């Protein structure tokens, strides 16, 4: 069973938050609360306790011939409690042991043994705690369970953002807007269709993250079951190992060194980073639409937009999201590049790196929630968009030259290029030009009836398909 946010320790006082070195535990403490019970030091310790206890229970059932495998009712009850919900003070107790022995995973083993000793476990049973394990057996499954739970939290939030964007895409499906390619006026679109583009991209990103297969290994010091076979050669240890890993709802990886190679964590980080890139793109576009006046931000009573210019409502939520997404991706890309690399059968460089996974996911969560605030504050200014469209008759040049092509008129593109490029075009000028073209009266009438705000193709229909 994976940890959940309810396992988080009580919130510290406000002074501790103010003094925190990391903004995740200071300024943004409330925003990162859903991940704290999972990816904090305490969350990792509690998950390690769970794994140690679950292995004891699994081992006792899988290898009943082992001395100590017959667990008394009291010992079994205590082990099951440790496997499901370690005591609130468990992490602190483990840290006290760690301070004495200077080994974080061994401290967890000693804590579990102490707990079972209190339940009158015999020596033979105590020796089955951490049986055949290397620290990385405990660690890789702990991180796998925690990251699986964190993915659930993130996917829930991402789903909410997708729903919110879908609603905006539908609301503004018919709201005509001048498009811009290379920053210049281009064929019109609708605000809803442009928002819908992001919705579709995020839905694919959501599927990609959901599809990452989370792996675990449980095979000893260098991945060969050396100690297991030496101790009890008659047990099918790969089968026992596979059953244990899959019992945690993880996928078993049978081929590893001392560490699970972390390829899946790289895929996981890449998937989140790719989602964040889409959201950076969205934040920048919304920022630009606010700057153009196409989107207005609702004022919040009592809020200050600028320390010197009281009229301003700055797009701070989109800026906050973009900044946090950048910090998150700097870490996520490093994790994806570094974690699959390990010298020979094991080096320790992954250990300190893995401890920062929660930092990357914390910045991601802050950004995704900042985006939510931004989305709730914006609304379209249709009049402002119509004003721009009314002054952009040149964008109908595409329609005219394409009708010429369809009619088989030679040089249609060149005619429109010579007529429109670098010139100010208005409705009468364009109508006069259309009259000069070798087209049927019906085509001329249809073209002259077009307005920039009507030249939308299937934008509205596409937005509604989401």
C-alpha positions, -999 to 999 in steps of 0.1 A, spaced: 0 0 0 14 34 -10 16 64 13 -10 90 10 -12 127 20 -30 118 52 3 104 64 18 139 64 31 152 98 13 182 114 20 215 98 48 235 114 42 270 128 43 300 106 78 310 118 92 277 105 76 284 71 91 319 70 125 306 78 124 277 53 153 277 28 132 261 1 100 280 -11 83 246 -13 83 244 25 80 282 30 60 304 7 44 276 -12 39 252 18 1 250 14 3 244 -23 27 214 -20 8 198 9 -7 170 -13 28 157 -20 44 162 14 31 130 29 45 111 -1 78 126 -11 91 142 21 118 124 42 91 112 65 71 99 36 101 79 24 108 65 58 72 54 63 72 37 29 105 19 38 89 6 70 60 -7 50 82 -25 25 103 -41 53 71 -53 71 55 -65 39 86 -85 30 86 -102 63 49 -112 59 55 -123 23 87 -143 31 70 -161 60 43 -173 37 66 -181 7 93 -200 27 75 -216 57 105 -239 62 126 -210 75 130 -209 113 109 -180 126 85 -181 97 57 -192 120 46 -158 132 26 -155 164 -7 -137 163 8 -107 181 38 -105 158 17 -109 127 -7 -82 139 22 -58 146 38 -65 112 6 -59 94 2 -26 112 37 -16 101 29 -27 66 -2 -6 64 0 24 87 32 30 107 28 50 139 28 88 136 62 90 154 78 63 133 98 85 111 112 105 140 121 73 158 140 60 127 159 93 125 171 89 161 184 55 152 200 68 120 218 95 140 234 68 160 244 43 132 247 67 102 227 45 78 192 54 68 179 20 56 196 0 83 179 24 108 145 13 93 154 -23 98 164 -18 134 131 1 140 111 -27 126 130 -52 147 123 -31 178 86 -30 170 85 -67 166 106 -73 197 79 -54 216 54 -79 203 75 -107 217 90 -119 184 117 -145 187 152 -143 175 146 -164 145 117 -142 134 137 -110 139 165 -124 117 140 -126 88 136 -88 89 156 -75 59 164 -111 49 183 -113 16 179 -76 11 203 -49 0 193 -13 8 183 -8 -28 157 -35 -26 139 -14 0 146 19 -17 136 11 -52 102 -3 -42 97 26 -18 103 52 -45 82 32 -69 52 31 -46 56 68 -37 60 80 -73 30 59 -83 9 76 -56 23 110 -66 14 103 -102 -22 97 -91 -22 131 -74 -7 149 -105 -30 131 -129 -60 143 -109 -49 179 -111 -40 176 -147 -74 162 -155 -90 192 -138 -69 216 -159 -79 197 -191 -116 200 -181 -113 237 -174 -96 243 -207 -122 222 -225 -150 243 -210 -132 275 -222 -127 260 -257 -164 253 -259 -174 287 -244 -153 306 -270 -157 282 -299 -173 310 -320 -153 340 -307 -134 351 -338 -98 362 -333 -70 373 -356 -43 347 -357 -6 356 -357 21 337 -373 57 350 -369 39 378 -349 21 391 -380 -15 391 -389 -26 357 -403 -58 338 -412 -84 343 -385 -92 316 -360 -114 314 -328 -102 318 -293 -119 285 -285 -100 266 -312 -67 279 -300 -75 269 -264 -87 235 -278 -53 229 -294 -38 229 -259 -65 207 -245 -58 181 -272 -21 182 -265 -25 179 -228 -49 149 -232 -21 131 -251 4 141 -225 -19 127 -198 -21 94 -216 16 93 -219 22 98 -182 -5 73 -173 11 47 -195 46 48 -179 51 13 -164 65 15 -129 90 -12 -122 106 -28 -91 134 -52 -84 140 -75 -54 170 -96 -60 198 -88 -36 232 -72 -37 240 -74 -74 208 -88 -88 216 -125 -88 200 -138 -56 234 -148 -43 226 -147 -6 192 -162 -11 205 -193 -29 233 -197 -4 209 -197 25 180 -217 11 187 -232 -23 154 -251 -25 132 -219 -28 123 -205 -63 136 -171 -53 128 -153 -87 92 -165 -83 90 -153 -47 106 -120 -57 82 -115 -87 52 -123 -65 63 -98 -39 69 -69 -64 36 -75 -82 18 -76 -49 26 -39 -46 9 -33 -80 43 -27 -96 59 -45 -126 87 -69 -118 121 -62 -134 141 -95 -133 174 -81 -148 192 -55 -127 225 -48 -110 223 -38 -73 199 -10 -84 168 -11 -105 182 9 -135 157 38 -132 148 38 -169 111 40 -159 118 70 -137 135 87 -166 104 80 -187 82 93 -159 102 125 -156 103 130 -193 65 126 -195 59 152 -168 85 175 -184 68 172 -218 35 181 -201 51 211 -185 65 223 -219 29 223 -233 18 243 -203 47 268 -207 35 273 -243 0 279 -230 11 303 -203 31 324 -229 1 325 -253 -23 335 -226 2 361 -214 3 374 -250 -35 375 -254 -38 394 -222 -11 419 -234 -31 423 -267 -63 429 -248 -79 398 -262 -83 385 -227 -93 406 -197 -84 396 -161 -111 401 -135 -100 424 -107 -99 409 -72 -111 431 -44 -82 443 -22 -55 430 -45 -26 452 -56 -12 448 -91 18 471 -90 36 489 -62 36 521 -82 10 518 -109 -24 512 -93 -43 505 -126 -24 473 -134 -37 438 -132 -6 418 -141 -8 382 -154 10 370 -124 -6 335 -122 6 327 -157 40 341 -150 42 322 -117 32 290 -135 58 295 -162 86 301 -137 78 271 -116 74 249 -147 109 260 -158 124 251 -124 106 218 -124 119 209 -159 155 218 -151 153 191 -124 132 166 -144 155 167 -174 185 162 -151 168 132 -135 160 117 -169 196 121 -180 213 111 -148 193 84 -131 197 56 -157 235 60 -154 254 40 -127 290 28 -127 293 -10 -129 270 -27 -104 263 4 -84 274 39 -74 257 62 -49 252 93 -71 215 84 -77 207 85 -40 210 122 -34 194 129 -68 164 108 -61 158 127 -29 150 158 -50 123 142 -71 97 157 -47 112 191 -54 105 188 -91 70 175 -86 64 202 -60 72 229 -84 51 212 -110 21 211 -87 25 247 -78 25 257 -115 -5 236 -124 -25 252 -95 -13 287 -104 -25 280 -139 -59 272 -125 -61 306 -107 -52 323 -140 -78 305 -160 -106 314 -135 -97 351 -139 -97 355 -177 -125 363 -200 -126 371 -237 -129 407 -249 -147 400 -281 -150 437 -290 -112 441 -288 -107 411 -311 -133 424 -335 -115 457 -338 -83 440 -348 -101 418 -373 -119 448 -388 -85 463 -397 -70 432 -412 -87 428 -446 -54 417 -461 -58 382 -444 -85 375 -470 -58 374 -496 -54 337 -488 -90 331 -496 -89 350 -529 -57 333 -542 -70 299 -533 -102 305 -551 -81 316 -581 -62 283 -579 -94 263 -577 -107 281 -608 -75 272 -627 -63 309 -630 -26 310 -635 -5 330 -611 -32 335 -584 -7 336 -556 16 361 -573 -13 384 -581 -23 385 -544 13 389 -533 18 419 -555 -15 434 -543 -13 428 -506 23 425 -494 33 455 -473 1 475 -481 -28 486 -461 -59 470 -474 -95 479 -466 -129 465 -478 -134 488 -508 -98 483 -520 -102 445 -518 -136 446 -535 -122 466 -564 -93 441 -568 -117 412 -568 -137 428 -595 -106 429 -617 -100 391 -614 -110 366 -641 -136 348 -620 -172 341 -623 -198 366 -611 -208 341 -584 -172 337 -571 -167 374 -571 -200 380 -551 -190 353 -526 -155 367 -521 -167 403 -517 -192 392 -491 -164 378 -469 -153 397 -438 -122 388 -418 -143 379 -388 -162 354 -410 -131 337 -425 -128 310 -399 -129 278 -417 -140 249 -394 -125 265 -362 -157 266 -342 -166 230 -352 -132 218 -343 -133 235 -309 -166 218 -301 -153 183 -309 -132 183 -278 
